[in-house]
Amino acid sequence: MERIRDMALLITNAKLFDRQTYADILIEDGKITEVKTQGDGSLVLTEGEESGLPAAESQHKRTVPLCSLDAEGLTVAPGLFDMHTHLREPGYEYKEDITTGAAAAAAGGVTTVCCMPNTSPVADNAETIRYIIEKAQYARVDVLPYGAITIGQAGRELTDFESLLRAGAVALSDDGNPIQNAAIARAAMQKAKELGLVLISHCEDAELVGNYALNEGKLSRKMGLPGRPAIAEELMAVRDVMLAAETGAKLHIAHVSTAGTVEIIRRAKEAGVAVTAETCPHYFSLTEDEIERLGTHARVNPPLRTAADVAAIIEGLKDGTIDAIATDHAPHAPHEKALPLMEAPSGMIGLETSLAAALTYLYHTGKFSLAEIMALMSATPARILGLEAGAIKPGAFADIVIFDPDEKWVVDSAEFRSKARNTPYAGKELRGKVKCTLYRGSIVNMGNED
């Protein structure tokens, strides 16, 4: 990993993602200081008066060394902001840890990751939140922790929201252990409303889904297995939307997977409810049929659904019903995914393939522009959490991904930076390749180099 210290960095010949025009981008002290587009002239280089090395001249001569990065033929965009990941530390470092998860993020052009609290111990207290933040100081990207809504994610007693907020939690969620008790969920929303916190909901009715491995439908019947019905997600979505409407809380619905949930959110937004939502690449690119091809690598909660659900997810992204794309990066060890389908843990990794999947299934199909995809994967998820990201402009942090939107490549999980290999895209050809990732102006990923 290359880090640029006490230097200015000039990215030249950069094709901007939103304007499709070329620009030179000057970065100093971790922030973008100038963007000169075609027609404005290039940034002028001159000799540094003190260093004797090339330096950038914008409003005045510089005296620090200048490093130049030629992005000719490539697209430059804000680093991705992934608002739903599992980095597993503390407690499950054999699956993933903050360092490897951050390296995987950088390889995929992701410069901010928000990590869920289902660690061991659960991130339901200030001490664990501070531990994650401390470990993240040495990561290649920005790592923002979520705190748990209930103690131990058990759904019975609320955590100390104020303490978690002071410690650095940016939102709260019980994620994989969704709150089943409506009274507890209502109390959580009332408290979150007081503090202005976002609550992130994994919408599934536990009694309806059990520990089932796949969608309830034609495939589950063919295999003779119980399934997770779409109604299990939709019932909880209705409940949480109604509670958000009643309490005024900011509700974010995670990993939307069904057409019914899309319609529930659409109607709630039309009614003025403060609800936002995300989906994941696997829900707009894959169907339940992948279970027959991939087995446990296609097992995820909520499960892969039908082609009709995939179409509804894409339409929900297009019309703004679904606000963001996140990965739900959920690493597991190979021996765990080698278990029989009904025994293996659910989850897929996605940090290193999310941009390529979005480009392949949304951009190259003509459904979305590059600007629309980057908004879904950077600026909007940050805004949902009250944070700033997603712009190439003076004053913004130099969190940047440089990629070739057209390059085709076959996914080889053996090359991943993640400890895990449980990707549903292994062996698939994707179109769109990350070439370089900058975090705060430092190069944290360059092609396939470590």
NUTOR-697985 format. One line per 5 residues: number of its first residue (from 1); their letters; for each residue z, y, x of C-alpha. Coordinates in steps of 0.1 Angstrom, whole numbers. Last residue first. Layout:
<recs>
NUM	a	Z,Y,X ~ ... .
</recs>
This chain:
<recs>
450	dengm	-22,-54,-10 ~ -59,-49,-10 ~ -80,-62,-39 ~ -94,-27,-48 ~ -71,0,-36 .
445	nvisg	-37,1,-52 ~ -7,24,-47 ~ -26,54,-33 ~ -2,83,-34 ~ -8,114,-55 .
440	ryltc	21,109,-78 ~ 8,74,-85 ~ -28,68,-75 ~ -48,37,-85 ~ -81,26,-70 .
435	kvkgr	-110,4,-79 ~ -102,-9,-114 ~ -130,-29,-128 ~ -148,-27,-161 ~ -166,-56,-178 .
430	lekga	-147,-89,-183 ~ -160,-124,-177 ~ -135,-150,-188 ~ -121,-176,-164 ~ -85,-166,-171 .
425	yptnr	-85,-142,-200 ~ -56,-158,-220 ~ -33,-149,-191 ~ -2,-170,-182 ~ -4,-167,-144 .
420	aksrf	30,-152,-136 ~ 43,-137,-104 ~ 22,-106,-110 ~ 0,-94,-82 ~ -29,-115,-96 .
415	easdv	-54,-132,-74 ~ -46,-167,-87 ~ -52,-153,-122 ~ -89,-153,-116 ~ -106,-131,-142 .
410	vwked	-144,-131,-138 ~ -159,-97,-130 ~ -185,-73,-144 ~ -187,-38,-131 ~ -197,-13,-158 .
405	pdfiv	-166,9,-163 ~ -162,13,-125 ~ -127,26,-120 ~ -104,53,-106 ~ -70,54,-121 .
400	idafa	-48,85,-117 ~ -12,96,-118 ~ -15,130,-100 ~ 12,146,-121 ~ -2,174,-142 .
395	gpkia	0,210,-131 ~ -38,215,-129 ~ -56,191,-152 ~ -66,154,-155 ~ -46,145,-186 .
390	gaelg	-29,114,-200 ~ 8,120,-195 ~ 36,140,-210 ~ 67,124,-227 ~ 81,126,-262 .
385	lirap	80,88,-266 ~ 51,90,-290 ~ 35,115,-267 ~ 34,90,-238 ~ 18,64,-261 .
380	tasml	-8,90,-270 ~ -18,103,-236 ~ -23,70,-218 ~ -38,39,-235 ~ -50,51,-268 .
375	amiea	-61,85,-253 ~ -79,66,-226 ~ -98,45,-251 ~ -108,75,-271 ~ -120,94,-240 .
370	lsfkg	-140,64,-229 ~ -158,63,-262 ~ -151,36,-288 ~ -171,12,-310 ~ -201,8,-288 .
365	thyly	-194,-28,-279 ~ -191,-18,-243 ~ -162,5,-252 ~ -141,-17,-275 ~ -143,-53,-263 .
360	tlaaa	-152,-50,-227 ~ -136,-16,-220 ~ -104,-25,-237 ~ -103,-59,-219 ~ -110,-42,-186 .
355	lstel	-82,-17,-191 ~ -57,-44,-202 ~ -65,-69,-175 ~ -39,-65,-147 ~ -11,-55,-170 .
350	gimgs	-17,-83,-195 ~ 6,-112,-192 ~ 10,-134,-223 ~ 39,-146,-243 ~ 56,-174,-262 .
345	paeml	78,-199,-245 ~ 67,-236,-244 ~ 83,-261,-267 ~ 58,-263,-296 ~ 28,-263,-273 .
340	plake	41,-289,-249 ~ 56,-276,-216 ~ 32,-264,-189 ~ 39,-228,-199 ~ 75,-232,-186 .
335	hpahp	64,-249,-154 ~ 40,-220,-147 ~ 68,-194,-149 ~ 66,-169,-178 ~ 54,-133,-178 .
330	ahdta	53,-112,-210 ~ 31,-81,-207 ~ 33,-67,-243 ~ 1,-51,-233 ~ 0,-17,-250 .
325	iadit	-27,1,-270 ~ -17,31,-290 ~ -19,50,-323 ~ -28,23,-349 ~ -37,41,-381 .
320	gdklg	-59,65,-361 ~ -92,56,-378 ~ -106,37,-348 ~ -75,19,-339 ~ -70,7,-375 .
315	eiiaa	-107,-4,-376 ~ -102,-24,-345 ~ -71,-41,-359 ~ -89,-48,-392 ~ -118,-65,-373 .
310	vdaat	-93,-86,-354 ~ -75,-95,-387 ~ -108,-107,-402 ~ -115,-128,-371 ~ -82,-146,-377 .
305	rlppn	-48,-143,-360 ~ -33,-146,-325 ~ 4,-151,-329 ~ 32,-125,-332 ~ 45,-137,-308 .
300	vraht	23,-154,-283 ~ 9,-189,-276 ~ -26,-186,-262 ~ -15,-197,-227 ~ 2,-226,-244 .
295	glrei	-30,-243,-254 ~ -60,-225,-239 ~ -91,-239,-257 ~ -75,-251,-290 ~ -51,-222,-291 .
290	edetl	-81,-198,-285 ~ -91,-205,-321 ~ -63,-182,-333 ~ -85,-152,-325 ~ -91,-131,-294 .
285	sfyhp	-103,-95,-287 ~ -85,-70,-309 ~ -52,-88,-310 ~ -54,-99,-273 ~ -58,-63,-262 .
280	cteat	-24,-53,-278 ~ -15,-32,-308 ~ 6,-1,-312 ~ 21,18,-341 ~ 35,51,-352 .
275	vavga	57,59,-382 ~ 72,93,-393 ~ 64,87,-430 ~ 41,114,-445 ~ 27,94,-474 .
270	ekarr	-7,90,-457 ~ 11,77,-427 ~ 29,51,-449 ~ -4,41,-465 ~ -21,34,-431 .
265	iievt	10,16,-418 ~ 9,-8,-447 ~ -29,-12,-444 ~ -26,-21,-407 ~ 3,-45,-415 .
260	gatsv	-20,-63,-440 ~ -48,-67,-415 ~ -25,-85,-392 ~ -15,-83,-355 ~ 5,-51,-349 .
255	haihl	21,-53,-315 ~ 50,-29,-320 ~ 59,-7,-349 ~ 73,27,-339 ~ 97,43,-363 .
250	kagte	110,79,-359 ~ 138,82,-384 ~ 136,103,-416 ~ 162,80,-432 ~ 145,71,-464 .
245	aalmv	109,71,-451 ~ 121,52,-420 ~ 138,26,-442 ~ 107,22,-463 ~ 86,17,-432 .
240	drvam	111,-8,-419 ~ 110,-29,-450 ~ 73,-28,-454 ~ 68,-38,-418 ~ 93,-66,-422 .
235	leeai	73,-80,-451 ~ 41,-76,-433 ~ 51,-96,-402 ~ 63,-126,-422 ~ 34,-122,-446 .
230	aprgp	10,-130,-417 ~ 24,-166,-416 ~ 38,-181,-385 ~ 26,-217,-385 ~ 38,-253,-391 .
225	lgmkr	17,-279,-373 ~ -7,-305,-386 ~ -34,-295,-361 ~ -60,-288,-388 ~ -33,-271,-410 .
220	slkge	-23,-249,-381 ~ -60,-241,-374 ~ -68,-232,-410 ~ -39,-209,-415 ~ -3,-202,-403 .
215	nlayn	-7,-185,-369 ~ 6,-204,-339 ~ 37,-216,-321 ~ 65,-219,-346 ~ 100,-211,-335 .
210	gvlea	111,-202,-370 ~ 85,-179,-385 ~ 96,-175,-421 ~ 133,-173,-416 ~ 129,-150,-387 .
205	dechs	110,-123,-407 ~ 88,-106,-381 ~ 82,-70,-373 ~ 91,-62,-337 ~ 104,-26,-342 .
200	ilvlg	106,2,-317 ~ 132,29,-326 ~ 124,64,-313 ~ 153,86,-306 ~ 158,121,-320 .
195	lekak	196,117,-317 ~ 206,121,-354 ~ 175,102,-365 ~ 184,73,-341 ~ 218,71,-359 .
190	qmaar	203,69,-393 ~ 176,45,-381 ~ 203,21,-366 ~ 223,23,-398 ~ 192,12,-418 .
185	aiaan	185,-17,-395 ~ 221,-28,-397 ~ 220,-27,-435 ~ 186,-44,-436 ~ 199,-74,-416 .
180	qipng	171,-92,-398 ~ 170,-71,-367 ~ 140,-83,-346 ~ 149,-105,-317 ~ 118,-103,-296 .
175	ddsla	119,-65,-297 ~ 156,-53,-301 ~ 143,-18,-294 ~ 155,16,-283 ~ 137,45,-266 .
170	vagar	136,64,-233 ~ 168,49,-219 ~ 180,70,-190 ~ 218,66,-187 ~ 224,95,-211 .
165	llsef	203,78,-238 ~ 221,45,-234 ~ 254,62,-237 ~ 243,81,-268 ~ 230,50,-285 .
160	dtler	262,30,-280 ~ 250,-3,-292 ~ 249,-13,-329 ~ 266,-44,-340 ~ 251,-75,-358 .
155	gaqgi	215,-79,-348 ~ 221,-102,-318 ~ 201,-81,-293 ~ 232,-86,-271 ~ 247,-56,-287 .
150	tiagy	222,-40,-311 ~ 195,-14,-306 ~ 188,-25,-270 ~ 178,1,-244 ~ 143,7,-232 .
145	plvdv	137,13,-195 ~ 111,36,-179 ~ 93,23,-147 ~ 70,48,-130 ~ 47,31,-106 .
140	rayqa	47,15,-71 ~ 84,5,-74 ~ 111,15,-50 ~ 129,38,-74 ~ 126,11,-100 .
135	keiiy	156,-8,-87 ~ 178,23,-94 ~ 163,28,-129 ~ 169,-9,-137 ~ 205,-8,-125 .
130	ritea	211,25,-145 ~ 200,8,-177 ~ 222,-22,-169 ~ 252,0,-164 ~ 245,21,-195 .
125	ndavp	248,-8,-219 ~ 225,-29,-241 ~ 200,-38,-214 ~ 207,-75,-220 ~ 224,-93,-191 .
120	stnpm	201,-110,-187 ~ 170,-92,-198 ~ 156,-87,-233 ~ 157,-49,-229 ~ 120,-41,-229 .
115	ccvtt	102,-23,-201 ~ 82,9,-203 ~ 55,10,-177 ~ 38,41,-162 ~ 10,42,-136 .
110	vggaa	-12,14,-151 ~ -46,11,-133 ~ -45,-27,-135 ~ -35,-33,-98 ~ -8,-6,-102 .
105	aaaag	6,-25,-132 ~ 7,-58,-112 ~ 25,-40,-84 ~ 50,-27,-109 ~ 56,-61,-123 .
100	ttide	60,-75,-88 ~ 86,-49,-79 ~ 104,-49,-112 ~ 107,-86,-112 ~ 88,-115,-128 .
95	kyeyg	93,-150,-140 ~ 117,-162,-113 ~ 134,-127,-116 ~ 148,-137,-150 ~ 183,-121,-148 .
90	perlh	177,-85,-142 ~ 148,-81,-142 ~ 124,-96,-167 ~ 96,-70,-163 ~ 87,-72,-200 .
85	thmdf	62,-46,-211 ~ 55,-23,-240 ~ 47,14,-236 ~ 19,10,-211 ~ 9,44,-199 .
80	lgpav	-25,41,-181 ~ -32,64,-151 ~ -53,94,-161 ~ -91,90,-156 ~ -117,90,-129 .
75	tlgea	-149,72,-133 ~ -169,58,-104 ~ -203,63,-89 ~ -190,86,-61 ~ -153,86,-59 .
70	dlscl	-150,98,-24 ~ -114,102,-12 ~ -106,129,12 ~ -73,134,31 ~ -64,170,40 .
65	pvtrk	-38,178,67 ~ -14,207,60 ~ -20,243,69 ~ -38,254,38 ~ -58,286,35 .
60	hqsea	-54,306,3 ~ -65,306,-33 ~ -84,273,-30 ~ -90,264,6 ~ -85,228,14 .
55	aplgs	-77,217,50 ~ -96,200,77 ~ -74,196,108 ~ -65,222,135 ~ -29,219,122 .
50	eeget	-19,255,123 ~ -49,275,111 ~ -63,246,90 ~ -101,246,93 ~ -120,250,61 .
45	lvlsg	-130,230,31 ~ -142,247,-1 ~ -137,231,-35 ~ -171,224,-50 ~ -190,248,-72 .
40	dgqtk	-181,258,-108 ~ -214,243,-121 ~ -201,207,-117 ~ -163,207,-123 ~ -136,221,-101 .
35	vetik	-101,207,-108 ~ -72,222,-89 ~ -35,217,-83 ~ -31,181,-95 ~ 4,170,-86 .
30	gdeil	21,147,-61 ~ 28,174,-36 ~ -8,185,-35 ~ -38,170,-52 ~ -73,186,-54 .
25	idayt	-98,172,-78 ~ -136,176,-72 ~ -156,172,-104 ~ -185,154,-120 ~ -193,155,-158 .
20	qrdfl	-187,128,-183 ~ -163,152,-201 ~ -135,128,-211 ~ -136,103,-183 ~ -143,127,-155 .
15	kanti	-169,115,-129 ~ -153,122,-96 ~ -176,133,-68 ~ -147,142,-45 ~ -110,134,-47 .
10	llamd	-92,157,-23 ~ -57,147,-12 ~ -33,171,4 ~ -9,157,29 ~ 28,157,36 .
5	rirem	30,120,28 ~ 1,99,16 ~ 12,64,7 ~ -10,34,14 ~ 0,0,0 .
</recs>
